[in-house]
Amino acid sequence: MANLWDDIARTIREGVDTVVEKTEELTKIGRIKVDILNIKRNVEKNFSELGGRVYQLISKEKNAAISTDKEAKEIIECIKILEKELDDKKSELAKVKSKSKPKQSGSSKAKSATMTQVKKASTKKATRKAASSNKTSSPKAKTPAKK
């Protein structure tokens, strides 16, 4: 009896440890996704600012060279930096996601295969039962459509 309680306690501890670990992973993934969204929003703001600057140069200064404008260059550099940060965050997210994929042990694979077999067997049984009940049931009479 004591052995049973030890097994139950160990299983519960393992379950709690797994839940804590998975929660930490999901929290980390969520933070990275928020960072990615913030960077994307900053890139969009800079593109909008750049578009405003280009419009200003073209409309007000007829012979303005956009490529030599100091302010436009600064905005472009800022966008490049943000795009680099975005790429870094995306690769970080990919790393975290790849680490969080569980690797099945031999016993887990066996359990998974057994569960698949049980599901298939129960599906076959349900299909046979439904087929036999259709053969024995009497056909339903059609009711006339009401006008």
N, CA and C atoms as a LAMMPS dump frame, in Angstrom:
ITEM: TIMESTEP
0
ITEM: NUMBER OF ATOMS
441
ITEM: BOX BOUNDS ff ff ff
-5.0000000000000000e+02 5.0000000000000000e+02
-5.0000000000000000e+02 5.0000000000000000e+02
-5.0000000000000000e+02 5.0000000000000000e+02
ITEM: ATOMS id mol type element x y z
1 1 1 N 0.822 -1.195 0
2 1 2 C 0 0 0
3 1 3 C 0.868 1.261 0
4 2 1 N 1.972 1.206 0.765
5 2 2 C 2.866 2.361 0.824
6 2 3 C 3.524 2.591 -0.534
7 3 1 N 3.789 1.511 -1.232
8 3 2 C 4.398 1.606 -2.554
9 3 3 C 3.461 2.308 -3.529
10 4 1 N 2.182 2.032 -3.415
11 4 2 C 1.181 2.676 -4.263
12 4 3 C 1.162 4.178 -4.02
13 5 1 N 1.195 4.571 -2.731
14 5 2 C 1.183 6 -2.404
15 5 3 C 2.458 6.689 -2.879
16 6 1 N 3.566 5.988 -2.804
17 6 2 C 4.821 6.552 -3.315
18 6 3 C 4.742 6.775 -4.819
19 7 1 N 4.164 5.808 -5.523
20 7 2 C 3.997 5.941 -6.974
21 7 3 C 3.086 7.117 -7.317
22 8 1 N 2.005 7.266 -6.569
23 8 2 C 1.069 8.37 -6.807
24 8 3 C 1.752 9.711 -6.547
25 9 1 N 2.488 9.801 -5.445
26 9 2 C 3.181 11.048 -5.099
27 9 3 C 4.224 11.398 -6.159
28 10 1 N 4.976 10.396 -6.632
29 10 2 C 5.985 10.634 -7.649
30 10 3 C 5.334 11.103 -8.959
31 11 1 N 4.24 10.489 -9.321
32 11 2 C 3.527 10.864 -10.547
33 11 3 C 3.008 12.288 -10.459
34 12 1 N 2.478 12.644 -9.305
35 12 2 C 1.972 14.008 -9.121
36 12 3 C 3.113 15.013 -9.199
37 13 1 N 4.247 14.707 -8.549
38 13 2 C 5.408 15.608 -8.615
39 13 3 C 5.89 15.783 -10.049
40 14 1 N 5.962 14.693 -10.783
41 14 2 C 6.389 14.762 -12.18
42 14 3 C 5.416 15.604 -13.002
43 15 1 N 4.131 15.429 -12.737
44 15 2 C 3.121 16.22 -13.446
45 15 3 C 3.244 17.705 -13.151
46 16 1 N 3.445 18.036 -11.887
47 16 2 C 3.598 19.442 -11.506
48 16 3 C 4.858 20.027 -12.136
49 17 1 N 5.942 19.269 -12.115
50 17 2 C 7.185 19.744 -12.735
51 17 3 C 6.99 20 -14.23
52 18 1 N 6.273 19.113 -14.89
53 18 2 C 6.007 19.272 -16.321
54 18 3 C 5.168 20.514 -16.582
55 19 1 N 4.156 20.73 -15.763
56 19 2 C 3.294 21.907 -15.926
57 19 3 C 4.098 23.19 -15.729
58 20 1 N 4.945 23.226 -14.717
59 20 2 C 5.765 24.41 -14.452
60 20 3 C 6.712 24.669 -15.625
61 21 1 N 7.343 23.618 -16.107
62 21 2 C 8.282 23.763 -17.218
63 21 3 C 7.574 24.268 -18.477
64 22 1 N 6.427 23.689 -18.775
65 22 2 C 5.683 24.085 -19.977
66 22 3 C 5.176 25.523 -19.839
67 23 1 N 4.755 25.917 -18.65
68 23 2 C 4.292 27.282 -18.425
69 23 3 C 5.421 28.279 -18.649
70 24 1 N 6.613 27.951 -18.174
71 24 2 C 7.759 28.836 -18.384
72 24 3 C 8.08 28.974 -19.871
73 25 1 N 8.011 27.864 -20.594
74 25 2 C 8.284 27.904 -22.036
75 25 3 C 7.254 28.762 -22.761
76 26 1 N 5.984 28.567 -22.428
77 26 2 C 4.927 29.335 -23.093
78 26 3 C 5.018 30.819 -22.746
79 27 1 N 5.407 31.127 -21.518
80 27 2 C 5.595 32.521 -21.123
81 27 3 C 6.721 33.153 -21.934
82 28 1 N 7.805 32.42 -22.097
83 28 2 C 8.936 32.931 -22.872
84 28 3 C 8.527 33.152 -24.326
85 29 1 N 7.794 32.212 -24.892
86 29 2 C 7.31 32.356 -26.268
87 29 3 C 6.397 33.57 -26.382
88 30 1 N 5.519 33.748 -25.416
89 30 2 C 4.611 34.897 -25.429
90 30 3 C 5.352 36.219 -25.368
91 31 1 N 6.364 36.293 -24.535
92 31 2 C 7.162 37.531 -24.432
93 31 3 C 7.869 37.842 -25.746
94 32 1 N 8.419 36.811 -26.366
95 32 2 C 9.115 37.023 -27.636
96 32 3 C 8.129 37.498 -28.7
97 33 1 N 6.939 36.912 -28.721
98 33 2 C 5.928 37.327 -29.705
99 33 3 C 5.511 38.781 -29.487
100 34 1 N 5.396 39.194 -28.233
101 34 2 C 5.069 40.597 -27.939
102 34 3 C 6.202 41.501 -28.414
103 35 1 N 7.431 41.086 -28.18
104 35 2 C 8.584 41.865 -28.661
105 35 3 C 8.552 41.995 -30.182
106 36 1 N 8.232 40.907 -30.859
107 36 2 C 8.162 40.932 -32.324
108 36 3 C 7.087 41.91 -32.787
109 37 1 N 5.93 41.874 -32.139
110 37 2 C 4.861 42.805 -32.514
111 37 3 C 5.269 44.257 -32.285
112 38 1 N 5.955 44.529 -31.184
113 38 2 C 6.42 45.894 -30.905
114 38 3 C 7.43 46.361 -31.951
115 39 1 N 8.326 45.493 -32.329
116 39 2 C 9.317 45.86 -33.346
117 39 3 C 8.618 46.134 -34.676
118 40 1 N 7.67 45.274 -35.045
119 40 2 C 6.925 45.484 -36.298
120 40 3 C 6.187 46.823 -36.275
121 41 1 N 5.611 47.142 -35.134
122 41 2 C 4.894 48.412 -35.006
123 41 3 C 5.859 49.586 -35.158
124 42 1 N 7.043 49.476 -34.581
125 42 2 C 8.049 50.537 -34.724
126 42 3 C 8.526 50.676 -36.164
127 43 1 N 8.656 49.547 -36.861
128 43 2 C 9.047 49.598 -38.272
129 43 3 C 7.973 50.335 -39.066
130 44 1 N 6.709 50.002 -38.804
131 44 2 C 5.607 50.674 -39.509
132 44 3 C 5.597 52.176 -39.23
133 45 1 N 5.84 52.559 -37.984
134 45 2 C 5.895 53.985 -37.639
135 45 3 C 7.006 54.683 -38.411
136 46 1 N 8.159 54.028 -38.494
137 46 2 C 9.28 54.628 -39.223
138 46 3 C 8.998 54.723 -40.71
139 47 1 N 8.351 53.712 -41.273
140 47 2 C 7.977 53.789 -42.685
141 47 3 C 7 54.94 -42.922
142 48 1 N 6.077 55.101 -42.003
143 48 2 C 5.121 56.197 -42.116
144 48 3 C 5.841 57.546 -42.035
145 49 1 N 6.769 57.659 -41.111
146 49 2 C 7.545 58.892 -40.962
147 49 3 C 8.387 59.155 -42.205
148 50 1 N 8.973 58.096 -42.753
149 50 2 C 9.772 58.22 -43.963
150 50 3 C 8.9 58.673 -45.141
151 51 1 N 7.722 58.093 -45.234
152 51 2 C 6.802 58.494 -46.296
153 51 3 C 6.409 59.961 -46.175
154 52 1 N 6.184 60.403 -44.936
155 52 2 C 5.865 61.814 -44.709
156 52 3 C 7.016 62.719 -45.104
157 53 1 N 8.215 62.288 -44.772
158 53 2 C 9.394 63.09 -45.126
159 53 3 C 9.588 63.159 -46.64
160 54 1 N 9.412 62.038 -47.318
161 54 2 C 9.55 62.005 -48.774
162 54 3 C 8.486 62.899 -49.409
163 55 1 N 7.268 62.824 -48.922
164 55 2 C 6.202 63.678 -49.439
165 55 3 C 6.567 65.146 -49.261
166 56 1 N 7.064 65.475 -48.069
167 56 2 C 7.449 66.849 -47.78
168 56 3 C 8.552 67.319 -48.731
169 57 1 N 9.533 66.485 -48.955
170 57 2 C 10.636 66.85 -49.847
171 57 3 C 10.144 67.048 -51.277
172 58 1 N 9.282 66.179 -51.743
173 58 2 C 8.82 66.253 -53.126
174 58 3 C 7.855 67.415 -53.334
175 59 1 N 6.953 67.62 -52.388
176 59 2 C 5.924 68.643 -52.591
177 59 3 C 6.424 70.063 -52.327
178 60 1 N 7.263 70.236 -51.357
179 60 2 C 7.69 71.585 -50.993
180 60 3 C 8.999 71.988 -51.654
181 61 1 N 9.876 71.056 -51.796
182 61 2 C 11.168 71.365 -52.386
183 61 3 C 11.256 70.616 -53.717
184 62 1 N 10.961 71.298 -54.763
185 62 2 C 10.808 70.69 -56.087
186 62 3 C 12.042 69.898 -56.547
187 63 1 N 13.202 70.399 -56.299
188 63 2 C 14.413 69.743 -56.783
189 63 3 C 15.165 69.019 -55.662
190 64 1 N 14.466 68.586 -54.648
191 64 2 C 15.115 67.937 -53.504
192 64 3 C 15.567 66.527 -53.865
193 65 1 N 16.734 66.178 -53.426
194 65 2 C 17.253 64.831 -53.619
195 65 3 C 16.945 64.014 -52.364
196 66 1 N 16.09 63.066 -52.515
197 66 2 C 15.642 62.266 -51.37
198 66 3 C 16.787 61.442 -50.801
199 67 1 N 17.599 60.886 -51.673
200 67 2 C 18.677 60 -51.223
201 67 3 C 19.756 60.722 -50.427
202 68 1 N 19.836 62.041 -50.55
203 68 2 C 20.857 62.786 -49.806
204 68 3 C 20.284 63.505 -48.589
205 69 1 N 19.002 63.382 -48.358
206 69 2 C 18.374 64.047 -47.214
207 69 3 C 18.809 63.349 -45.919
208 70 1 N 19.329 64.151 -44.982
209 70 2 C 19.867 63.625 -43.725
210 70 3 C 18.776 62.928 -42.906
211 71 1 N 17.623 63.546 -42.789
212 71 2 C 16.535 62.998 -41.982
213 71 3 C 16.035 61.672 -42.568
214 72 1 N 15.901 61.611 -43.884
215 72 2 C 15.452 60.374 -44.534
216 72 3 C 16.472 59.259 -44.313
217 73 1 N 17.744 59.574 -44.39
218 73 2 C 18.792 58.575 -44.171
219 73 3 C 18.744 58.026 -42.748
220 74 1 N 18.507 58.924 -41.783
221 74 2 C 18.424 58.501 -40.384
222 74 3 C 17.261 57.536 -40.173
223 75 1 N 16.136 57.857 -40.798
224 75 2 C 14.964 56.984 -40.665
225 75 3 C 15.244 55.627 -41.305
226 76 1 N 15.887 55.622 -42.447
227 76 2 C 16.216 54.368 -43.136
228 76 3 C 17.168 53.525 -42.284
229 77 1 N 18.143 54.147 -41.671
230 77 2 C 19.068 53.421 -40.796
231 77 3 C 18.327 52.822 -39.604
232 78 1 N 17.411 53.588 -39.066
233 78 2 C 16.606 53.103 -37.941
234 78 3 C 15.785 51.877 -38.368
235 79 1 N 15.214 51.923 -39.556
236 79 2 C 14.42 50.789 -40.067
237 79 3 C 15.32 49.565 -40.236
238 80 1 N 16.522 49.763 -40.738
239 80 2 C 17.448 48.64 -40.916
240 80 3 C 17.779 47.987 -39.579
241 81 1 N 18.009 48.811 -38.561
242 81 2 C 18.315 48.284 -37.225
243 81 3 C 17.128 47.495 -36.681
244 82 1 N 15.93 48.046 -36.844
245 82 2 C 14.73 47.361 -36.367
246 82 3 C 14.508 46.039 -37.104
247 83 1 N 14.767 46.023 -38.408
248 83 2 C 14.611 44.783 -39.172
249 83 3 C 15.607 43.724 -38.712
250 84 1 N 16.811 44.144 -38.349
251 84 2 C 17.805 43.211 -37.813
252 84 3 C 17.315 42.648 -36.473
253 85 1 N 16.79 43.523 -35.609
254 85 2 C 16.24 43.083 -34.328
255 85 3 C 15.092 42.098 -34.547
256 86 1 N 14.264 42.387 -35.54
257 86 2 C 13.125 41.529 -35.851
258 86 3 C 13.608 40.142 -36.277
259 87 1 N 14.6 40.083 -37.116
260 87 2 C 15.161 38.797 -37.537
261 87 3 C 15.737 38.03 -36.354
262 88 1 N 16.429 38.747 -35.459
263 88 2 C 16.998 38.107 -34.269
264 88 3 C 15.901 37.519 -33.381
265 89 1 N 14.835 38.271 -33.187
266 89 2 C 13.727 37.8 -32.355
267 89 3 C 13.03 36.596 -32.983
268 90 1 N 12.884 36.633 -34.302
269 90 2 C 12.249 35.499 -34.988
270 90 3 C 13.094 34.238 -34.842
271 91 1 N 14.405 34.376 -34.946
272 91 2 C 15.265 33.199 -34.778
273 91 3 C 15.253 32.72 -33.322
274 92 1 N 15.19 33.661 -32.384
275 92 2 C 15.086 33.297 -30.969
276 92 3 C 13.793 32.528 -30.711
277 93 1 N 12.708 32.982 -31.311
278 93 2 C 11.42 32.308 -31.172
279 93 3 C 11.496 30.893 -31.748
280 94 1 N 12.121 30.752 -32.885
281 94 2 C 12.256 29.429 -33.503
282 94 3 C 13.06 28.49 -32.605
283 95 1 N 14.116 29.011 -31.973
284 95 2 C 14.935 28.193 -31.068
285 95 3 C 14.116 27.733 -29.869
286 96 1 N 13.37 28.655 -29.277
287 96 2 C 12.575 28.315 -28.096
288 96 3 C 11.507 27.286 -28.467
289 97 1 N 10.87 27.487 -29.615
290 97 2 C 9.841 26.534 -30.035
291 97 3 C 10.429 25.161 -30.314
292 98 1 N 11.616 25.109 -30.9
293 98 2 C 12.22 23.81 -31.197
294 98 3 C 12.646 23.094 -29.918
295 99 1 N 13.046 23.845 -28.909
296 99 2 C 13.421 23.239 -27.63
297 99 3 C 12.204 22.709 -26.887
298 100 1 N 11.055 23.366 -27.073
299 100 2 C 9.871 22.993 -26.314
300 100 3 C 9.145 21.787 -26.878
301 101 1 N 9.505 21.354 -28.093
302 101 2 C 8.863 20.163 -28.647
303 101 3 C 9.343 18.959 -27.861
304 102 1 N 8.4 18.196 -27.294
305 102 2 C 8.801 17.061 -26.464
306 102 3 C 9.367 15.929 -27.317
307 103 1 N 10.423 15.35 -26.8
308 103 2 C 10.999 14.179 -27.456
309 103 3 C 10.422 12.961 -26.761
310 104 1 N 9.773 12.101 -27.532
311 104 2 C 9.129 10.947 -26.932
312 104 3 C 10.157 9.884 -26.59
313 105 1 N 10.023 9.352 -25.394
314 105 2 C 10.872 8.242 -25.001
315 105 3 C 10.261 6.961 -25.553
316 106 1 N 10.947 5.864 -25.393
317 106 2 C 10.452 4.591 -25.893
318 106 3 C 9.114 4.236 -25.286
319 107 1 N 8.964 4.433 -23.957
320 107 2 C 7.701 4.087 -23.31
321 107 3 C 6.585 5.016 -23.761
322 108 1 N 6.898 6.299 -24.014
323 108 2 C 5.881 7.234 -24.489
324 108 3 C 5.409 6.843 -25.88
325 109 1 N 6.349 6.408 -26.715
326 109 2 C 5.978 5.974 -28.058
327 109 3 C 5.084 4.745 -27.983
328 110 1 N 5.414 3.842 -27.08
329 110 2 C 4.613 2.625 -26.935
330 110 3 C 3.208 2.973 -26.46
331 111 1 N 3.122 3.888 -25.482
332 111 2 C 1.81 4.319 -24.995
333 111 3 C 1.018 4.982 -26.099
334 112 1 N 1.673 5.815 -26.882
335 112 2 C 1.014 6.507 -27.978
336 112 3 C 0.509 5.515 -29.012
337 113 1 N 1.32 4.519 -29.346
338 113 2 C 0.919 3.505 -30.318
339 113 3 C -0.256 2.697 -29.786
340 114 1 N -0.22 2.364 -28.492
341 114 2 C -1.309 1.615 -27.89
342 114 3 C -2.601 2.423 -27.925
343 115 1 N -2.517 3.705 -27.598
344 115 2 C -3.709 4.558 -27.618
345 115 3 C -4.281 4.653 -29.023
346 116 1 N -3.41 4.726 -30.03
347 116 2 C -3.862 4.78 -31.411
348 116 3 C -4.606 3.507 -31.766
349 117 1 N -4.073 2.355 -31.342
350 117 2 C -4.727 1.084 -31.616
351 117 3 C -6.085 1.004 -30.925
352 118 1 N -6.169 1.482 -29.686
353 118 2 C -7.432 1.469 -28.952
354 118 3 C -8.46 2.344 -29.665
355 119 1 N -8.032 3.531 -30.118
356 119 2 C -8.946 4.423 -30.823
357 119 3 C -9.457 3.791 -32.106
358 120 1 N -8.563 3.146 -32.856
359 120 2 C -8.969 2.49 -34.101
360 120 3 C -9.968 1.378 -33.82
361 121 1 N -9.692 0.585 -32.787
362 121 2 C -10.579 -0.526 -32.45
363 121 3 C -11.954 -0.017 -32.039
364 122 1 N -11.991 1.038 -31.234
365 122 2 C -13.283 1.567 -30.795
366 122 3 C -14.029 2.203 -31.964
367 123 1 N -13.301 2.797 -32.904
368 123 2 C -13.947 3.368 -34.089
369 123 3 C -14.559 2.261 -34.941
370 124 1 N -13.817 1.17 -35.124
371 124 2 C -14.338 0.037 -35.895
372 124 3 C -15.576 -0.536 -35.229
373 125 1 N -15.532 -0.67 -33.913
374 125 2 C -16.664 -1.223 -33.171
375 125 3 C -17.879 -0.322 -33.319
376 126 1 N -17.676 0.999 -33.211
377 126 2 C -18.785 1.951 -33.346
378 126 3 C -19.352 1.911 -34.757
379 127 1 N -18.489 1.746 -35.75
380 127 2 C -18.937 1.676 -37.138
381 127 3 C -19.768 0.415 -37.363
382 128 1 N -19.308 -0.725 -36.837
383 128 2 C -20.067 -1.974 -36.974
384 128 3 C -21.404 -1.874 -36.269
385 129 1 N -21.412 -1.258 -35.09
386 129 2 C -22.651 -1.119 -34.327
387 129 3 C -23.644 -0.245 -35.073
388 130 1 N -23.158 0.869 -35.64
389 130 2 C -24.036 1.761 -36.394
390 130 3 C -24.572 1.065 -37.634
391 131 1 N -23.738 0.283 -38.292
392 131 2 C -24.17 -0.427 -39.496
393 131 3 C -25.226 -1.467 -39.161
394 132 1 N -25.047 -2.181 -38.052
395 132 2 C -26.029 -3.202 -37.691
396 132 3 C -27.335 -2.566 -37.226
397 133 1 N -27.284 -1.428 -36.584
398 133 2 C -28.52 -0.773 -36.137
399 133 3 C -29.277 -0.198 -37.325
400 134 1 N -28.576 0.198 -38.37
401 134 2 C -29.254 0.694 -39.58
402 134 3 C -29.985 -0.418 -40.303
403 135 1 N -29.448 -1.639 -40.256
404 135 2 C -30.079 -2.766 -40.931
405 135 3 C -31.358 -3.184 -40.227
406 136 1 N -31.367 -3.105 -38.902
407 136 2 C -32.504 -3.595 -38.138
408 136 3 C -33.576 -2.542 -37.929
409 137 1 N -33.26 -1.294 -38.081
410 137 2 C -34.253 -0.258 -37.82
411 137 3 C -35.195 -0.14 -38.998
412 138 1 N -36.419 0.204 -38.693
413 138 2 C -37.418 0.332 -39.754
414 138 3 C -37.278 1.696 -40.405
415 139 1 N -37.55 1.766 -41.701
416 139 2 C -37.428 3.058 -42.37
417 139 3 C -38.468 4.039 -41.846
418 140 1 N -38.081 5.283 -41.75
419 140 2 C -38.976 6.325 -41.258
420 140 3 C -39.927 6.723 -42.366
421 141 1 N -41.149 6.965 -41.975
422 141 2 C -42.145 7.412 -42.948
423 141 3 C -41.944 8.893 -43.199
424 142 1 N -42.066 9.274 -44.446
425 142 2 C -41.918 10.679 -44.783
426 142 3 C -43.189 11.41 -44.416
427 143 1 N -43.003 12.58 -43.805
428 143 2 C -44.162 13.391 -43.464
429 143 3 C -44.4 14.369 -44.6
430 144 1 N -45.652 14.58 -44.942
431 144 2 C -45.94 15.514 -46.034
432 144 3 C -45.568 16.934 -45.636
433 145 1 N -45.111 17.693 -46.61
434 145 2 C -44.729 19.081 -46.359
435 145 3 C -45.975 19.896 -46.103
436 146 1 N -45.941 20.734 -45.094
437 146 2 C -47.077 21.593 -44.756
438 146 3 C -47.01 22.85 -45.59
439 147 1 N -48.202 23.285 -45.999
440 147 2 C -48.273 24.513 -46.803
441 147 3 C -48.649 25.686 -45.969
